[in-house]
Amino acid sequence: MRNPACLRFPLVAFLLACATPPPAADRSAPPKRVPEAALPSPAAAPAPAPVVAAAETRAPAPVPPDATSSADAPRVAELSKKAASLVDAFLNTEALLTRDGKQVVLVSNRDGLPQLYVADAARPDSPARRLFESKERVTLDRTTPDGKSVLFRTDRGADEKWSIGRVNLDGTGLTDLTPGEPMQRDAARVPDLAPDTIYFSARRISDVSSAVYAAPAAAPGPAREVFREAKPGFLNDVSRDGKRGLFVRYPSRSENYLVRLDLASGAARTLYPESGKVSIFEARFSPDGRTVYVATDGGGEQALLLALDAESGKEKARYVEKDPPVATVSQFAVARTGDSVAILIDAGNRTDLRLLDARTLQPRAKVAMPLGNGDLSEFSEDGKRFVVRWSTPSSPTDVWAIDAKTGKATQLRKEARPTLREVPEMETSIAEVRAHDGSKLPINVYLPSNRSEKVPVIVSYHGGPSSSSRIRWAATTAFFVSQGYAWVEPNVRGSAGFGRAFEEADNGPKRLEAFKDIETTGRWAASQPWADPKRVIVYGGSYGGYTVLVGLTRMPDLWRAGVDLVGVANLKTFMATTSGLIREIFLLEFGDPDKEAAFLDSISPLKDVDRIVAPLFVYAGANDPRVPRSESDLIVGALRERKVPVEYMVADNEGHSLARKENLVQFLARSGRFLEQYAGGVAAPRTAATR
């Protein structure tokens, strides 16, 4: 199954590689209702009682988390200082140019939580001004056509019940545009030529179905349901005149349909595909509304961008990515001038950019960015440049502008991050391992430089399952490498960006083949000349947390310890308590709990919990709608009963996330101390500050 994070349809980011703030503007996972302290709203009728699954009403009392002992507190405090210096190297994760091109609007965690800022687009080192203060995270959607305001979303406690807000670029006029029932709202879209209305798709957390709504763009008002789909789906774009929408039906990750909507009547027509099953990653109108661009795999292995006639769906042009031959067009942007299209290539362990002619879809100019991970934003109003966010192993995510004529990249933000001096010297490489059946398994490797002995190894498995580990900046990686660990990231079968067949190779009963990849990559890491085979740690978040538990139960001799963030312990209870959208899509990924209960039980780590002997650190967010805290409670309770060393951290103001600085620092310090105790530490390598 493919990763909705690549797809950038909200919430389908499913089970993330690790708990993080939401991704970028317009292609991000949604936030909740606007925080009371942030968005004033008029009195409204009481919201209907949320639908609650029967399994949730019978949930047992939560398992209490652990507090740091007085004996461990000094070391946790010491490690917290080291972690804070790396987390303080802030990220600029989302960005748009204002309509006049003079300012850049961005989301940054520089004040400890993703918030909205504006800065001078002509001065990369100019100070960024915070638009408003909120106690909740924020994600950026778009600027309004009049150039005066920004549309954004926010949730409470990272519960993913996102509200849509509006604020002026001078920080005034903060308004909650959706004060009604808490829902999982996707990115707000406002037509350039019909700016009085916003459109968005949304759903209740417990629902499978999705709907498209229209609501007033300037002030709170009732939302009108335009269209409803019985299965999951997402509004991807609206035409500039506000008459049409592009909606993607999403029965499963491998079967998507592009639907053109009449936004007045709700009438729907399927444009693509005419037949067969395909994955669709993004869809956009051309500025004149006559062409629809679609990023897809066409049901095969190659990455495609198609230009379709907006009326008939007939293909007008296509771009085929050939280098690499197997990849995904995960994101794209269309210039408002109608002459250029920028695309982001997801090659699994890295991303690349391409610049195309909008009419022919032929390459216009080369774009050279360093080896790393990026996200694509939008073109400037005049079409002369477009915005990307990029990171490398030594540089946190930041904002760049790409010249649409030459492909030249320049930094839009170039701010001082003094604590980057604490980043350790590290060697970064991509290795390749042969699986039991001859398949190639790519592995990212980060090693501390100037090591003089064999080092403990953390093998980190991504979430998804259909996500991937890309070469990039991560404070977590930097922290553990700074403590003398090697950090290894396998992309086992089921990972995204390596072709449709590889991604679908872990569906249903084939999950057992992916389990073999866990062992293959873990034993490869243990056998490397730089590795201490007696100190190999399995680590992962979300589906990666499930992978941790699979590793500890199925190959207990391999691992010295484990770190499980928001992981699944029992697939049957998970499927009963996760969101309706995720449950529906995971019927293909894992199996139907009503029809394949025995199989789900057989691959649930909780069934084999008596085989876990390695110490385990567990993290959970109290408000997690994807993998409810109850999954972590199950594994912690079972290990406590068996007297297996386990430390449990629960963040009351997080969901499927570690969005807040204080929580991330606490997690790194506590898990770091735990691993020192049970896996042994080594002398920290040199950093920039000690060179």
N, C-alpha and C positions, 0 to 999 in steps of 0.2 A: 504494500500500500504506500502511496506517496504522501509525503509530508505536506500537510496544509500550511505549514509555516512557509514552505517554498511557494506555495500557492498564493499565500497572502490573503486568503479568504479568512475573515475573522475566526474566531474560536476553533476552527478546524486545526489549530496548532496542536490539537490533541494533547499528547503527553510530551512535554518539552524535554530537550536534551538535558537541561538543568533548570532549576527554578530561576527565572530572570524577569526583568521588567518587560512589558509588552514591546513587540517590534515596532517598525517604523510606520509613519503616517500612511493612512489609506490602505496599507497592506498589513495591518497589525491585528493582533488578537484584542478583542474588546475589553473596556473597563466597566465598572458599576455605576450606580447612581451618584450624582454629583454630591460631594461632601457638603454637609449643612453649613460648615464654616466658609465654604468657597462660593457656592452658588445660591443666591436668594431665589425663591420661587413663590408664586402666589399660592393662596390656600387652594387645596385640591381635594376632591372627594377621596375617601379612604381607598387605598389600593385593594383589589381583590386578594383574598388569601392565596398564597402561592400553592401550586400543586406539589404535594410531597409524596414521594414513592412510599409504598407500604413498608418496604424494608427499612426506610429511614426512620419511620415512627417506632420501630421496634429496636432501634440501635441501643446497645448496652452503654453503660456509663463509660466515659472516656478513660483511658489508661493515663494516670498522671505522669507528666514529664519529670525528668531529673533536674535538680538544682546543682550548680557547681559546688563541690565540697570546699570547706575551708582549707583543706590540704592542697587542693588543686587550684584554688583561686589565684595564688601568685603567678603560677605559670600561665594560666589563662590570660591574666592581665598583661603579662609580658608579650605573649603571642598576639594579643589584641592590638598592641601598638604596632607590631610588624604588619599585621593584616590591614590596619587602618591606613597605613602609608600607601599601600597598593590600591585599596578601594578609593582613596582620595584622588588617585589619578583618574579623574572623572571621565565619563563617556558623554559624547554628543550623539545621541542615537537616532534622532529624527530631525528633518530639516526641510524647509521650503523657503524659496525667495518670495518676498512680498510682490504684489502685482507691479509696482514701479521699479522693482529690482534693487532698491536702495537698502533694504534690510533683509536679514535672514532670520526666520522664526525657527527655533529649535527646541527639542526636548533634551534636557540634560539632568544628570543625577548629581551635579556638583554640590547641591545642598542636602544630599542624603537621600533623595527620593526623586524619581522622574517628574520634572516640572517644566513649564513653558517659559521660554526666554526669547528676547529679540536682541539683535546686535547689528552693527554697521557692516553691510556686505562688502564695502570697499576696504575695510581695515580688519584683517584677520585677527589682530591682537587687541582689538577694542573690547572693552568690558561688555559682558552680556547682561541685560537687564531683565529681571524676573517680572513676568506680566502680572502675576498675582500669587499669593501664598495659599497653599492648601496642605492639609494633612494627609491627602490621598494622592496616589500616583495619577499621572495624566499622560494621554497619548494624543498626538497631533493628527487631525484629519486634513484640513485645507484652509486656505484663505478665502474670504468671500469675494464675489466678483467686483464689488465696489472698492476693494483694496483696503478697507478700513478695519476689518475684523478677522478673527481666526475662529474656526470651528474645531472643537476638541472633544475628547471623551474622558471620563473618570469613573472609577468604581470605589467601593468602600471595603477596606481590608483585603483588597485583591480578590474579591469574590466574583468578578467578571460579569456583574450585572451593571453594564455600562450605561451611563447617562450621557447625553450630548449637550455640550455647553458652547457658549459664544462669549468672546471677550474682544474688546477693541484693542488695537495695537498700542494704544497709550495706557492700557491697563484698566480702563473704565468700562462700564456696561456689562459686567459679569452676569451672565444669565443662564439658568438651566432651561433648555428648550424642551426637555422631555420629563416633566415632573410627575408623570403618571406611574403606572405599575412598573416596578423594577423588572427589567428584562435584559437579556443579553443582546445589546444593540451593536450592530456592525458600523463600519465607517459611514459618516454622513456625507452625502453628495449634494451639491447645489449647482444647478445649471447656470452657466454664464449669462444666458439671455432670458432666464426666468428665475431671478434670484430671490423671489419671495418664498420659495418652498425648498425644504430639504427632503431628501429621500434616503431611506436606509432599510436594510433587512434586519430582522430581529426574531427572537424566540424566547419563550420561558425556558429556564434552565432544564426543567424536567421534560420538555416537549421534544418530539422528533421533528415536527413540522416547522417550517420557517415562513415568514410573511414579509412583504415589502410594504412600507408605510410612507406616507407623505405628511409633513408637519410644517407649520410656519417657521420661517428662517430667522425672523427678527425678534420674536417674543414667544413665551410659552403659549401653547395652544393644543387643542385636541389633534391626535394623529389619526389619519384616515388610512384604513387598510386598502391597499391597491390590488394586492395579489397574494394568494396563499398556495404554498406547495406542501403536499402531504409528507414528503421526504425532506431531508436536509437540503439547504440551498442558500445562495448568497447573491445579493445585488452587487454587480461588479462595476457598472458605470451608468451614467445617464447622458443623453445627448445634450448638446449646448442649448437647444431650444426647450428642453424639459419635456418633450413629448414621448420619448422612448427610453427604455431601460434595458440593460443587459443583465440577465440573471443566469446563474449556473446551477442547474439541478445536480444534486450530489448524492445519488443513491449509495455509492461506495467510492473509495478513493480511485478505483480503476475504471469507473463508469460514470462519466459526466456528460451533461448536455447543455449547450448554450441556447438560451431562450431569449427572444426579443419580446419585450413587454410594451404594450400601449399603457402609458402611465395615467391616462384619463379613465379608460374603460377596464383595464386589467386584462385585456385580451393578450394571449400568449401564442407565440409561434416558435417552434424549434428551428434554429438556423444550422446547427452543427452538432454532431456529425449526421450525415444522411443515413449511415448504417454503421454497425460495429460499435465497439467499446473503445473509448479514448479517455485520457486524463486531460483536463483543461486547467491551466495554471493562472491565466488572466485573460480578460477580454476588455477591449476599449473601442469606442467610436472614434472615427476621424473627426476633425473639427467641423466639417461640413455635413457629417452624419450619413454620408453615402457609403462609407466603408466601415467594416467591423474587423478589427485586428484580434487574432486569437493566438495565444501561446498554448501549445499542445504537444503531445507526443504522437498524435495521429494513430494511436494504438500500437506503435512500434517502439524502436529503440532510440531514434534520433530526435533531437530537439528541433521543433518547428515553430515558426511564426507565420501565420497565414493572414492574408488580406482577403476578406469575403465581401461580396456585394451585400449591403445592408438589407436589401429587399428580398433577394432570391436565395442568398447564402452561397451563391456560386463563387468559386475561388478565382481571384483576380491576380494574385501573386503569392509567392512563398519564399521564406528564407529557411535554409537547412544548415544547421551548425555541423561542421565537419571536423573541427579541431577544438576539443576532443570529439571523436565520432559518436560517443555516447554521453549525453548530458541532458539538461533541462533548461528551457527558457523560462525561468521562474518569475521574472518581473519584466515589465517594459513600460515606457512612457512615450507619449505622442506629443510632439510640439504643437502648440496652438496655431502656429503658422502653417501647419500641414505639410511641411517638407521633410521632417526628420522623425525617426523612431530610434530610441535608445533601448537596448535590451541587456538584461543581466543573465549570464550563463552560469548555472549551477553545475559544476563539474564534480560534485560530491565532496571533495576535500579542499576545494577552493572555489572562488567565483571570478568571472571575467566579464568585461564589458564589450559591447559591439555598438556601432553607430551605423544606421541604415538609412537609405533613401526611402521616404514614406510611400512613394508610388510604386517603385520597382522592388523594394525590399533587398536591394543590393547594397553591399558595404560602401560607406561614404568615406570613412577615415578610421585609422587604427587608434585605439585607446589603450595606453599602457599604464597599468597600475601594478604596484608591488604584489608579490604573492601574499594572499590574505583572503579576507572575507568582507563582502560588501553588500549594501542594499541600495536600490535605485529609488530616487524620489521623482521630481517633476522638472520639466523645462521652465525656463524663465518665460515671462509673458511675450517677449520679442523673439523667442526661439533660438537665441544665440548661444545659450549654455543650458546645461542641466546639472542637477545636484545629485551627488552620491554620498553615502557614508561608508567609510573604509577603516579596517583595522588590520594590523600585522601582529606577530607575536610580541613585538617590542613597542608597539604604538596603539594606545586605546582608540576606540571608534571615534572618528572625527569627520568633519564635513568638507567635501571637495566640490569644485565646479569644473565641469568638462566643457571645453569649447566645442560647439556643435559643428563647426566647420573643419577644424584641424584635429580634434580629439585630444588637445593638450589639457592636462589636468593641473589645476592650481588649488591651493588650500583656501577655503572660505573661512575657516577658523584655525588659528595657530596660537593657542593660549598656553601660558606657562603651566606646567605640572611639575613642580619641584620634587615631588615624592617619587617621580619616575627614576630618580637616582637610586632608589631602593630595589629596582627591578634587577633580578639576577642575570648574570651572563648565562645565556643558554644556547644550545645547539638545537636547531630545528630541522627535521627531515621527514620525508615520506617514504615509508618502507612498504613492501608488498609481501604477503604471506600466502602460500598455497593452502587452500582448504582441503578437507578429506576427499572431495570429489574433483579436485583440480581447479576450482574457482579461485579467482584472485581476491584477496582481502586486503584493501589498503589500510595502512596504519600511520597515524601522525605520531611523531616521537619528539619530545622535548627533554633535553638532557642538561643537567647543570654542568657548566664549563669548569675546567680546572679541577675536576674530581680526581682524587688520588686513590680511591678504593671502590669496590663494588657498592652500589647504592640500592636502597629500597625502591620499589617500583609501585606506582599507582596506575592500574589499568582502568581507564574511565570509559564506560559505555554510554553512548548517547541515548536520548529518549526518542519518542516517535510513535511506533518503531521506525516509521519511514522518514526520519530526519537523517542528519549526518554530522560528523565532526569535521569541521573545516579548520584549516590553518588560520589563526586569528589571535587577538589579544583576549585574555581572560584573567581577571584578578585571581581566581582560584588556582589556575595553573601556575601563575607567577608566584603565588604564596607558597605552594608546596615545592616547586623547584627551588625557591629561596631557602627552604628548609632541608634541602639536600636530596629530595626525591626525584627520580625519573618519572615523567608523566607520559603515558602512552594511551592513544585514542584509536581503537580499532573501529573500522566501518564494516561490520559483519553483514551477511546477506539480510536483505530487508531495508538496507540504508538507501536513501534517496540520492539522486544525482549520478548514479552509475548504471542507469538503464532500467527500463520497465521490468524486464525479466528478473534482474537481480533484486529489484525492490519487491516483487511479488513472490520471491523465492522462500519467504517465511510465512506465507499465509496458511491459516488452518493447520492441518496435520504436518505441514512442512516446517512448523515452528521447531520441531526436533532437530532439523538440519541446522537451524540458527544456533541451537544449544551447542552443537558440535563446534561451531565457529567460535563460541565463547571459550571453549576449552583450548582450541587450536591457538587462538591469539594470546590467551593467558599463558600457555606453556611456551609460546614463542618468546614472549616478554621475559619470562623467567630464565630462558636459556641464553639471553644475550650476554656478551662479555662484560658489559657494564652493570649487569643486574645481580643483586643478591637473591638467589632463588628461594631463600628461606624467609624473605621479607617482601612478598608480593601481595598487594592490597587490591581488592575489587571495589570499584566506585561507580556510582551512577545515580541519575535523577529521573524520576517518572518511570517511563518504560526502562530506562537505564537502572532505576532502583529495583524494578522487577528482575532485571538481568543480574544485579548483585545477588539477590536472593536465590535465583536459579544457580548461579555459580557456587554459592555457599552450600546448597543442598545437593547438587549433582557432582561436584568435583571438590569436595571439602579438603582434600590433601594439598590443593594448589595454593590456597589463600591463607595468609597469616591473619588478615582482618578484613573488614568490609565497611563501607560508608554508603548508606541507603537514604536518598532524599526522595520523599513523596512517592515511594514505590508501591506497586501492587503486590499484595501477599496472597490473595485468594481471588481468582478470576470470576468466580460465581458471585461473590459478594460485591466485587468491583462493578460488574456489569449491572447489578441490581441498584447500585447507589450512585454511579457516575451520571453525567448529564445525558439527556435523551439523545442529543446529537451524537455524542461519542459512542454511546451504546449501539446506535443504529449502524454507524460506520464500522465499528469493530466486529460486527457480526461476520463479516468476511475475513477480517484480519485474524481473529482468534476462533470464532465459532459461536453458534447460537446456544445460549444457556438452556433454552427449552428443548432443543433437539440434540445437543452435543454436550450434555452436562458431564458425562463420564470423562470425555476428553479434556474439558476445561479443568476438571478436578485433577486429572493426571498431570497437568502442566502447571498447577498452582503450587508455589513453594511452601505454602503453609502445610500442605499434606505431608511434606518431608522435613518439617522443621526439626525433627529429632536428629537429623543428620548435620545440623549446623553446630560446629564446634568453635569456629573462629569468633572472636569478639566483634561486635557490630555497633556502629554509631548510626542512629536513626534521626532524621529530621522530618518534620511535618508542618504544614501551614494549617492553622485551625479552620480557615474559611475555604479550603480547596474544593472547588466544584468538579474537578476532573478526577482526581484520586482522593476521595475523602479521607480525612484524618483516621477514620476507623480502620483503614488498611494498615497504617503504621501501628495503630493500637494492637492489632491482631498479632503482628510479628513480635512486638516488644513484650506483650503479655506472655506469649508462648516461651520466649527466651528467658524472661525473668522466672517463670515457673520451673525451667530446667537449670537455672543458675548459670546460664551462659552469660559472660560479661556483655552488657548492653548499656549504652547511654542514650537517652531520649531527649531531644530538644523539640519543643513546639513553639512556634511564633504565633501569638494570638492575632496579630494584625497582618498576616500573610495568607495567601491562598496557594495556588500552584506556582509559588514564587519565592524569591529572596530579593525583593525590590528595595528594601530599606537598608541603608548603610549599617545601622546598628545591628540588624539581624544577620547580615552577611559577615560582618566582622566577628560577631559572637559565634556564628557557625564555624568559621575558619579557625578561630582560636580554640574552641572546644573540641572540634574534630581533630585539629592538629595535636593537641595535648593527648587526646585519646590514642591516636596512632603512635605517638612517642612512647606511651606506656606499653602498648601491646605489639608494636612492630619495630620499636627501637628507632632512635633518631641518628643523624649524622651531623658532622660539622657543616654549618651553612656555607654555601659557596660565596664567592666574592660578588659584590654588587657594584653599580656605578659609583656609589658613594665611597667604596673602599678600594677602588682601582688606583 
